[in-house]
Amino acid sequence: MQRLLKNKWSVVAIAVFCSLLWGSAFPLLKISYEEFQIGSEDVIAKIVFAGLRFLLAGLIVLGFLMISNIKQLFITKKQLMILLVLGIVQTALQYFFFYNGLANVTGMQGAILNSSGTFFTVLLAHYFYVNDKMTIQKAIGLLAGFGGIIIANWGQGFSYQFTFTGEGFMILSGVTSAVATIMAKELAKGIHPFAITGWQFTLGAIVLLIIGLPQLGENAIVFTTFGWGLFIYSALLSSVAFALWYSLLKYNPAGEITMYKFIVPVSGSILSTLFIPGENITPAILFALALVALGIIIVNMRPQNQKEWSRE
């Protein structure tokens, strides 16, 4: 497995595969809201729906780890607390903002706004790591990326429109994703990537369900046969993508891997136009996607002699 995760071409294939999976999440969730008859203003239903999804995703990963490498499944009390904090930030908090924000923007907007997490990570790394400071190259990448985000949301018709529970929540999802990335890199050392994924999904999902289930209204979530299919796919999407991604990060430089995240907004936008009625790619969206993709590539291009994130 380790050899596969270090082979150049398999690394590229896995990184692209993960990015495509994440891109499919945007139209998937928009369609799921309609299929499960979840109201656009029903915050609690979305919290419970996210909790159920990530509980299943976490159990899938932990189940696979139990079969393949059961020793890595067990964690210490200290590691449990670390993973609980990571689960609260990366699963509970991030996906609270993501699920509720996506309900109030288009799938294409969501895919592009979500890419802000990559750029916020670069900003945080500047303050947190001594050898990952801001450079002219990174500044150009950030300007391109945030410029694309601005154009995608407010450059069409040059009209300014911003809702805190829509665009605001999606940006906050990006911020929490960036914080969680730094936390996972710094705090979860020595823990198997699959264990990180499985435990933080499971623990974060339990937090969401503890908050949401007591407040869930009757028939707030209506399960159908097609809905079950969407639900299972969404859980598999998260468990497979995150487990593989953390595994890649363990054996490869972060910059070389994260570069492929430019595929997420591109595939998310394209898939949204294919599966969500009424969503079309406009020239402004195409320009925005190009800027965001370029920004992600630029900020993740590192000189060969530069070490990965270090606080020393």
C-alpha positions in Angstrom: 0.0 0.0 0.0 2.8 2.4 0.9 4.5 1.8 -2.4 1.3 2.6 -4.2 0.9 5.8 -2.3 4.4 6.9 -3.3 4.3 6.0 -7.0 4.1 9.2 -9.1 1.3 8.1 -11.4 -0.8 6.4 -8.8 -0.5 9.5 -6.6 -1.8 11.6 -9.4 -4.7 9.2 -10.2 -5.7 9.0 -6.5 -5.6 12.8 -6.0 -7.7 13.4 -9.2 -10.1 10.7 -8.1 -10.6 12.3 -4.6 -11.1 15.7 -6.2 -13.7 14.3 -8.5 -15.5 12.7 -5.6 -15.6 16.0 -3.7 -16.8 17.8 -6.8 -19.7 15.5 -7.1 -20.8 16.4 -3.6 -22.3 19.8 -4.6 -25.0 18.6 -7.1 -25.5 15.5 -4.9 -26.5 17.6 -1.8 -28.6 20.0 -3.8 -30.5 17.0 -5.3 -30.7 15.3 -1.9 -32.4 18.3 -0.3 -35.2 18.0 -2.8 -35.4 14.2 -2.6 -35.5 14.2 1.2 -37.9 17.2 1.2 -35.6 19.1 3.5 -36.8 22.8 3.7 -34.3 25.4 2.7 -34.7 27.2 6.0 -34.7 24.0 8.1 -31.3 24.3 9.8 -31.9 21.4 12.2 -32.9 18.9 9.5 -29.6 19.7 7.7 -27.6 19.2 10.9 -29.2 15.8 11.4 -28.8 14.9 7.8 -25.1 15.8 7.9 -24.7 13.9 11.2 -26.2 10.7 9.8 -24.1 10.9 6.7 -20.8 11.4 8.5 -21.7 8.8 11.1 -22.1 6.2 8.4 -18.9 7.5 6.6 -16.9 7.2 9.8 -18.2 3.7 10.6 -17.3 2.6 7.1 -13.7 3.8 7.5 -13.4 2.3 11.0 -14.9 -0.9 9.8 -12.4 -1.1 7.0 -9.5 -0.4 9.4 -10.8 -3.1 11.8 -10.5 -5.6 9.0 -7.2 -4.5 7.4 -5.2 -3.2 10.4 -7.1 -3.5 13.7 -4.1 -2.4 15.8 -4.3 1.1 14.2 -8.0 1.3 15.2 -7.2 1.8 18.9 -6.2 5.2 20.1 -5.1 6.7 23.5 -7.1 9.0 25.7 -5.0 11.9 24.5 -5.5 11.0 20.9 -9.2 10.6 21.5 -9.4 14.2 22.8 -7.4 15.5 19.8 -9.7 13.6 17.4 -12.8 14.9 19.3 -11.6 18.5 18.8 -10.8 17.8 15.2 -14.2 16.2 14.7 -15.9 19.2 16.2 -14.0 21.6 13.9 -13.7 19.6 10.7 -16.9 17.6 10.7 -19.5 19.3 13.0 -18.6 23.0 12.5 -17.4 22.9 8.9 -20.3 20.9 7.7 -22.8 22.9 9.7 -21.7 25.9 7.6 -21.4 23.8 4.4 -24.8 22.1 4.5 -26.7 25.2 5.4 -24.7 27.5 3.1 -25.1 25.3 0.1 -28.9 25.3 0.5 -28.8 29.1 -0.2 -26.4 29.3 -3.2 -26.2 27.5 -6.5 -24.2 24.3 -6.9 -21.7 26.2 -9.0 -21.3 29.0 -6.5 -20.9 26.5 -3.7 -18.1 24.6 -5.6 -16.2 27.8 -6.2 -16.8 29.4 -2.8 -15.7 26.1 -1.1 -12.3 26.5 -2.7 -11.6 29.4 -0.4 -10.5 26.8 2.2 -7.3 26.3 0.1 -6.5 30.0 0.1 -7.3 30.4 3.8 -4.9 27.5 4.6 -2.1 29.4 2.8 -2.8 32.5 4.9 -2.8 30.6 8.2 0.3 28.7 7.3 2.1 32.1 6.9 1.5 32.8 10.6 1.9 29.2 11.9 5.0 27.8 10.1 8.4 29.5 9.8 9.2 28.1 6.4 5.9 28.6 4.8 5.8 32.4 4.7 3.9 34.6 2.2 5.8 35.1 -1.1 5.0 37.1 -4.2 4.1 33.8 -5.9 1.6 32.9 -3.2 0.2 36.5 -3.1 -0.4 36.3 -6.9 -2.1 32.9 -6.4 -4.3 34.3 -3.6 -5.3 37.3 -5.6 -6.2 35.0 -8.6 -8.2 32.6 -6.3 -10.1 35.2 -4.3 -10.6 37.2 -7.5 -12.3 34.1 -9.1 -14.5 33.7 -6.0 -15.6 37.4 -6.2 -16.4 37.1 -10.0 -18.3 33.9 -9.6 -20.6 35.4 -7.0 -20.8 39.1 -7.7 -19.3 39.6 -11.1 -22.3 38.4 -13.1 -24.2 41.5 -14.1 -22.0 43.5 -11.7 -24.6 43.4 -8.9 -23.5 42.9 -5.3 -25.5 40.3 -3.5 -24.4 38.7 -0.2 -26.3 36.6 2.3 -24.7 35.6 5.6 -26.5 32.2 5.6 -25.5 31.6 1.9 -22.2 33.0 0.7 -21.2 33.8 4.3 -21.7 30.3 5.5 -19.8 28.8 2.6 -16.8 31.1 3.3 -16.9 30.2 7.0 -16.9 26.6 5.9 -13.7 27.3 4.0 -12.2 29.0 7.1 -13.0 26.1 9.4 -11.6 23.7 6.7 -8.3 25.7 6.8 -8.1 25.6 10.6 -8.8 21.9 10.6 -6.1 21.3 8.0 -3.5 23.0 10.2 -4.9 21.1 13.3 -4.7 17.7 11.5 -1.2 18.4 10.3 0.0 19.5 13.8 -2.0 17.5 16.3 -2.7 14.2 14.7 0.9 13.1 14.2 1.4 9.4 14.8 -2.2 8.4 14.1 -3.0 6.3 11.1 -4.7 8.4 8.3 -7.7 6.0 8.3 -8.1 6.3 12.0 -8.0 10.1 11.8 -10.7 10.0 9.2 -12.9 7.4 10.8 -12.8 8.8 14.4 -13.1 12.5 13.5 -16.1 11.7 11.2 -17.8 9.5 13.9 -17.1 11.9 16.8 -18.1 15.0 14.8 -21.3 13.3 13.6 -22.3 12.3 17.2 -22.0 16.0 18.2 -24.2 17.0 15.3 -26.8 14.4 16.2 -26.8 15.3 19.9 -27.6 18.8 18.9 -30.0 18.1 16.1 -32.1 15.0 16.9 -33.9 16.4 20.0 -35.0 19.4 17.9 -35.9 17.6 14.7 -39.4 18.2 13.5 -41.8 15.4 12.3 -41.3 14.5 8.7 -38.5 17.0 8.4 -36.5 14.3 6.5 -38.4 12.0 4.3 -36.4 8.9 3.1 -37.2 7.4 -0.3 -35.6 4.5 -2.2 -33.7 7.0 -4.4 -32.9 9.0 -1.4 -31.2 6.0 0.3 -29.0 5.6 -2.8 -28.0 9.2 -2.6 -27.4 9.0 1.1 -25.2 5.8 0.9 -23.2 7.3 -2.0 -22.6 10.6 0.0 -21.2 8.6 2.9 -19.0 6.5 0.6 -17.8 9.6 -1.1 -16.6 11.2 2.1 -15.1 8.0 3.6 -13.2 7.0 0.5 -12.0 10.6 -0.5 -10.8 11.7 3.0 -9.2 8.4 3.9 -7.2 8.3 0.6 -6.4 12.0 0.8 -5.0 11.7 4.3 -3.0 8.7 3.2 -1.5 10.7 0.3 -0.6 13.5 2.6 1.2 11.1 4.9 3.7 9.9 2.2 3.9 12.9 -0.1 4.6 16.7 0.1 1.4 18.5 0.8 2.0 21.1 -1.9 2.3 18.4 -4.6 -1.0 16.8 -3.5 -3.1 19.9 -2.7 -2.4 21.3 -6.2 -4.9 18.8 -7.6 -7.7 20.4 -5.6 -8.2 22.8 -8.5 -10.3 20.0 -10.0 -12.9 20.2 -7.2 -14.5 23.6 -8.2 -14.2 22.7 -11.9 -15.8 19.3 -11.6 -18.4 20.6 -9.1 -19.5 23.3 -11.4 -19.6 21.1 -14.5 -21.6 18.4 -12.6 -24.0 21.0 -11.2 -24.8 22.1 -14.8 -25.4 18.5 -15.8 -27.6 17.4 -12.9 -29.2 20.5 -11.5 -32.0 22.1 -13.6 -31.5 25.8 -14.3 -27.8 26.0 -13.6 -25.7 27.0 -16.6 -22.0 27.9 -17.0 -21.7 31.5 -18.1 -18.6 33.3 -19.4 -18.2 34.9 -15.9 -18.3 31.4 -14.3 -15.7 30.1 -16.8 -13.4 33.0 -16.1 -13.9 32.6 -12.3 -13.1 28.9 -12.5 -10.0 29.6 -14.5 -8.8 32.1 -11.9 -9.6 29.8 -8.9 -7.9 26.8 -10.6 -4.9 28.9 -11.4 -4.8 30.3 -7.9 -4.8 26.8 -6.3 -2.0 25.7 -8.6 0.2 28.8 -8.0 -0.1 28.8 -4.2 0.8 25.1 -4.1 3.9 25.2 -6.4 6.9 24.9 -4.2 10.6 24.9 -5.0 12.1 21.5 -4.8 14.5 22.4 -2.0 11.8 23.9 0.2 10.8 21.7 3.1 7.1 21.1 3.9 5.5 22.9 6.8 7.8 23.1 9.8 7.6 25.2 12.9 11.3 24.8 13.7 
